[in-house]
Amino acid sequence: MVDTVILWFRQDLRLADNPALCAAAERGSVIPVYVLDLDSAGDWKPGAASLCWLHHSLKALNDSLRNKLRLYRGDAAKIIPELARKHNAVSVHWNRCYEPWRIARDKAIKADLQDAGVNASSDNGSLLWEPWEVLKDDGDPYRVFTPFYKKGCLAAAAPRKPLDRPDLTLAQVDDDGMAVTLDELGLLPGRDWGEAMMEHWDVGEEAAEQRLEDFLEDGLKGYKSGRNFPDRDNVSRLSPHLHYGEISPNTAWYAVSNSGEGADVDNFLSELAWREFSYSLLYHFPELPVKNLQEKFDDFPWDKDAKRLRAWRRGQTGVPIVDAGMRELWQTGYMHNRVRMVVGSFLVKNLLLHWREGEAWFWDCLVDADLANNSASWQWVAGCGADAAPYFRVFNPVLQGQKFDGKGEYTRRWVPELKDMPDKWLFNPWEAPADVLEKAGVKLGDAYPEPIVDLKGSRERALEAFKQTKG
Ligand SMILES: Cc1cc2nc3c(=O)[nH]c(=O)nc-3n(C[C@H](O)[C@H](O)[C@H](O)COP(=O)(O)OP(=O)(O)OC[C@H]3O[C@@H](n4cnc5c(N)ncnc54)[C@H](O)[C@@H]3O)c2cc1C
């Protein structure tokens, strides 16, 4: 008789290049399961946008599994051993995750399964290099990206080559009385917002592969410089697919590196390595999401201002490129990287609001919300991270707009109130002569707000606050 094994899908919602799935397929006939375990996630339950994505991703995965994906809701530490027992599984397979709460939970599950005589086997399905493989000569983790990538990653063994989809035998199982339907998981927000947001995306493994193909064809050439311009199609938009593992970084790595050579290829690979760096930081510094990596920021005099925070979240700051980014986020669940840096700098420096406020809003609104990338990036923006932009480097949102959205296409798209403003004044309408505003039909403080802070004054205030923390 063929053995029954369980494949526990997590952040690897795909069939191709899935090491745990390959191992399971070799071992026996497979019961594919997914467990929505919100309580174990504690403060890091996926946000609303992310849950919305998950709904569609599970639907796509279930379709690829010929309707055999079994869904559960609750504490995975109870559900997984219980499923193994009920279905007489000899083995449970999964790909590793690196969030601190998951590491602790998975260790306990592994021990429980082994105690019950069930084999528990985990693989690496979401990183190019394991965080414990890339260390400095003295065994400490890297805190600076360039040596991490050049001396660590590139000198280590090449990433695993992508694996083919395995020949799967799916097990016939009786109802265990525990499985729920996709709708019963309750992932959709029940508001029009989610539906409108998802119109911007195709979700699932097939869509992710198509996205990568489109990027290779249309985006990669010119990526190095084009990736800075939010109105250009040079970025891959693979981040939510990578987050949910609809495509592996290995597939992206080899597709891009096999497509040719040059600065665009190198630059894209190094961006994938930034993702690795974030994961390495999260693994070695598990308090990354909540604690400044540089302690001198612990007594930084952050402001508290609910009104300003609300204006930032809603894209109503009166600073056009900031508002464009925040509205793109709200409406699509995504924001271009350049603009993420600009809105981040505006929040923590011009508004002097804590980076964790920004992190929390992004967590709820991004379809690619990712504990490692989001925490590391916010610490980078705030200047308190391991390899951070120095705090005194304050982005000027007017210059950023003029430089990276020179024709204003991105900003006009998301801030249509300003669509008739000439390029010259688009990014600083408060300085525009009255007749220019009138001609463009813009009445500041009416249809579009006056800026909520003075950029120059707030920059100086931030630098002053920073001086106080130097210890
Ligand atoms: C304040 C802030 C918050 C962020 N929060 C997240 C987040 O929650 N989830 C997330 O995936 N990324 C986050 N990023 C990083 C980056 O903005 C996104 O990964 C990128 O914009 C995704 O778009 P893309 O897939 O088109 O990127 P591409 O330019 O096509 O890059 C390809 C892939 O490389 C990785 N990557 C690219 N840039 C970075 C980076 N700076 N750091 C880490 N990995 C990177 C991503 O996996 C991305 O999908 C954040 C950046 C900032 C400044």
The ligand as an SDF file (V2000), in Angstrom:
LIG
                    3D

 53 58  0  0  0  0  0  0  0  0999 V2000
    9.0980   51.8130    3.5260 C   0  0  0  0  0  0  0  0  0  0  0  0
    9.2240   50.5810    2.6600 C   0  0  0  0  0  0  0  0  0  0  0  0
    8.4460   49.4550    2.9400 C   0  0  0  0  0  0  0  0  0  0  0  0
    8.5650   48.2940    2.1530 C   0  0  0  0  0  0  0  0  0  0  0  0
    7.7790   47.2040    2.4570 N   0  0  0  0  0  0  0  0  0  0  0  0
    7.8940   46.0770    1.7060 C   0  0  0  0  0  0  0  0  0  0  0  0
    7.0880   44.9390    1.9840 C   0  0  0  0  0  0  0  0  0  0  0  0
    6.2950   44.8930    2.9330 O   0  0  0  0  0  0  0  0  0  0  0  0
    7.2160   43.8500    1.1620 N   0  0  0  0  0  0  0  0  0  0  0  0
    8.1110   43.8250    0.1180 C   0  0  0  0  0  0  0  0  0  0  0  0
    8.1890   42.8170   -0.5810 O   0  0  0  0  0  0  0  0  0  0  0  0
    8.9120   44.8730   -0.1220 N   0  0  0  0  0  0  0  0  0  0  0  0
    8.8270   46.0080    0.6140 C   0  0  0  0  0  0  0  0  0  0  0  0
    9.6310   47.0790    0.3250 N   0  0  0  0  0  0  0  0  0  0  0  0
   10.7110   46.9390   -0.6700 C   0  0  0  0  0  0  0  0  0  0  0  0
   10.3600   47.3340   -2.1040 C   0  0  0  0  0  0  0  0  0  0  0  0
    9.7410   48.5780   -2.1400 O   0  0  0  0  0  0  0  0  0  0  0  0
    9.4480   46.3200   -2.8000 C   0  0  0  0  0  0  0  0  0  0  0  0
    9.9660   45.0150   -2.6510 O   0  0  0  0  0  0  0  0  0  0  0  0
    9.3350   46.6210   -4.2870 C   0  0  0  0  0  0  0  0  0  0  0  0
    8.8610   47.9310   -4.4970 O   0  0  0  0  0  0  0  0  0  0  0  0
    8.4060   45.6150   -4.9270 C   0  0  0  0  0  0  0  0  0  0  0  0
    8.1580   45.9480   -6.2570 O   0  0  0  0  0  0  0  0  0  0  0  0
    8.6790   45.0510   -7.4400 P   0  0  0  0  0  0  0  0  0  0  0  0
    8.3620   43.6240   -7.1900 O   0  0  0  0  0  0  0  0  0  0  0  0
    8.1480   45.6660   -8.6860 O   0  0  0  0  0  0  0  0  0  0  0  0
   10.2490   45.2710   -7.3280 O   0  0  0  0  0  0  0  0  0  0  0  0
   11.4260   44.9670   -8.3340 P   0  0  0  0  0  0  0  0  0  0  0  0
   12.2140   46.2150   -8.4670 O   0  0  0  0  0  0  0  0  0  0  0  0
   10.9400   44.3470   -9.5770 O   0  0  0  0  0  0  0  0  0  0  0  0
   12.3320   43.9490   -7.4950 O   0  0  0  0  0  0  0  0  0  0  0  0
   12.1920   42.5320   -7.5780 C   0  0  0  0  0  0  0  0  0  0  0  0
   12.0570   41.9430   -6.1930 C   0  0  0  0  0  0  0  0  0  0  0  0
   13.2150   42.2240   -5.4080 O   0  0  0  0  0  0  0  0  0  0  0  0
   12.8390   42.4480   -4.0550 C   0  0  0  0  0  0  0  0  0  0  0  0
   13.1490   43.8400   -3.6900 N   0  0  0  0  0  0  0  0  0  0  0  0
   13.2250   44.9020   -4.5040 C   0  0  0  0  0  0  0  0  0  0  0  0
   13.5670   46.0120   -3.7910 N   0  0  0  0  0  0  0  0  0  0  0  0
   13.7080   45.6110   -2.5160 C   0  0  0  0  0  0  0  0  0  0  0  0
   14.0540   46.2750   -1.3180 C   0  0  0  0  0  0  0  0  0  0  0  0
   14.3560   47.5710   -1.2740 N   0  0  0  0  0  0  0  0  0  0  0  0
   14.1010   45.5580   -0.1750 N   0  0  0  0  0  0  0  0  0  0  0  0
   13.8330   44.2320   -0.1800 C   0  0  0  0  0  0  0  0  0  0  0  0
   13.5000   43.5420   -1.2930 N   0  0  0  0  0  0  0  0  0  0  0  0
   13.4340   44.2340   -2.4420 C   0  0  0  0  0  0  0  0  0  0  0  0
   11.3340   42.2460   -3.9760 C   0  0  0  0  0  0  0  0  0  0  0  0
   11.0840   40.9090   -3.5920 O   0  0  0  0  0  0  0  0  0  0  0  0
   10.8930   42.5120   -5.4010 C   0  0  0  0  0  0  0  0  0  0  0  0
    9.6870   41.8810   -5.7390 O   0  0  0  0  0  0  0  0  0  0  0  0
    9.5010   48.2700    1.0880 C   0  0  0  0  0  0  0  0  0  0  0  0
   10.2750   49.4010    0.8150 C   0  0  0  0  0  0  0  0  0  0  0  0
   10.1300   50.5460    1.5840 C   0  0  0  0  0  0  0  0  0  0  0  0
   10.9760   51.7510    1.2620 C   0  0  0  0  0  0  0  0  0  0  0  0
  1  2  1  0
  2  3  1  0
  2 52  2  0
  3  4  2  0
  4  5  1  0
  4 50  1  0
  5  6  2  0
  6  7  1  0
  6 13  1  0
  7  8  2  0
  7  9  1  0
  9 10  1  0
 10 11  2  0
 10 12  1  0
 12 13  2  0
 13 14  1  0
 14 15  1  0
 14 50  1  0
 15 16  1  0
 16 17  1  0
 16 18  1  0
 18 19  1  0
 18 20  1  0
 20 21  1  0
 20 22  1  0
 22 23  1  0
 23 24  1  0
 24 25  2  0
 24 26  1  0
 24 27  1  0
 27 28  1  0
 28 29  2  0
 28 30  1  0
 28 31  1  0
 31 32  1  0
 32 33  1  0
 33 34  1  0
 33 48  1  0
 34 35  1  0
 35 36  1  0
 35 46  1  0
 36 37  1  0
 36 45  1  0
 37 38  2  0
 38 39  1  0
 39 40  1  0
 39 45  2  0
 40 41  1  0
 40 42  2  0
 42 43  1  0
 43 44  2  0
 44 45  1  0
 46 47  1  0
 46 48  1  0
 48 49  1  0
 50 51  2  0
 51 52  1  0
 52 53  1  0
M  END
$$$$
